[in-house]
Amino acid sequence: QVQLVESGGGLVQAGESLRLSCAASESIRSINIMSWYRQAPGKPRELVASITTGGDTNYVDSVKGRFTISRDNAKNTVPLQMNNLKPEDTAVYYCYAALTTYLPYRNYWGQGTQVTVSS
């Protein structure tokens, strides 16, 4: 199975930046979709950003213009650059991988990394 390990979380003040990283146990070129999700206390998990093997990206509206997802194929990592952080960004951030070439699809989750933004 694909193992995913998140890193880079921490405590920051509003307006500051963090760079999260998701390290995959195999080449991310073989993983159709890599995504970052987040879950705040008392709220459902939501998709924050995703990127395909072809480099197509999408973002939840609330982070557009502030967050950037990318691929580092050489390192098998997917960073999430988070700028101008807001208190409402506070959540556990999870890396997600989807292999969708064949049925049944396979999905994998990291264990999460905490991001806390103080005002």
N, C-alpha and C positions, 0 to 999 in steps of 0.2 A: 504494500500500500504506500501511497504518497504520504510522507510526513512533512508537516509544515510547522515552522517555529517562528513566532513573531518576536520582535525586539524593538526597542527604541521608545517605549512609553515612559511616562513620567509626569511630574507635576510642573506646570508652567503657569505664568500669568497671562491674562487676556492680552491678545495682540502679539504674543510671542509665537515661535515656530517649533515644530518637532518633525523629525523624519523617522517614520516607522519602516521596518524592513521585514519582509516575509522570506524566509529561506526554505527552499524546497529540497527534498531528498533526491530528486531526479531532475533531468533537464526540463526547464519550463517550456522548451520548444515542443514537448510532447503533451503539454497540458493545454487544452483548448481555451479555457478561461481562468484567469486569476483575478480574485476580487478581494476587496476589503469590506467587511461589514462592521457594524458597531451596535452595541446594546447598552443603553442607559438604564439606570435603576427604574423599575416599574414600567418600562417601555419595551415594545417588541424589537427584535433584531431587525436592522434595516441595512440595505445595500448602500454603501458609501461610494464606491468606485470599482470599476472592473476594466480589464484589458484582455484582449484576445491575442492569439498567436500572431495575428496579422497587424497588431498594434492599434486596433480600434478601441476607443475608450468611451466610457460613459460615467456620469456622476449624478448623485442625487442633487437636486436643485440647491439645497442649503449649503453645499460646499463648492459649487462651481465658482471658479475664479480664485479660490483659496487653496484647494487641494489639487495635487497632481499625482496620478499613478503612472508608473513606468515599468519597464522591464530591463533587468541587467542579465542578459542571457549568459554571459561569461561566468557570472557568479551564481546563477540560478536563484536570483532574488527578485522580489517585486517590492520596490520602495513606494511609500506613500508620503509625499512631502506635504505637510500641513502648515500653512501660513496663516497669520492673523487669526489665531485660535480664539474661540469664544467659549464662555462657560457652558453653553449648550452643546459643545462638542465633547464634553465629559462623558466618557463611556469606556467599556471594554471593547477594544478593537480586535477583530478576528480576521485571519487570513483564510481564504477559501479557494479551493481548486476544483474545477469541473472538467471531467474527461467526457466529451460528448460525441466522439467520432462514431461510436458503436453503442447499440442498446445491449444490456441496460447501461445507462449512464452511471458514472462513478463520481462521487463527491467526497471531498475531504476538508476537514477543518483543523485549524490550529487551536491552541489552548487559550489564546487571547493575551493581550497586553493592555494594562490600564493607562488611560490618558485622563488626567485631571487638570482642568483649566480653572484657575481662580480669578475672581473679579477684583 
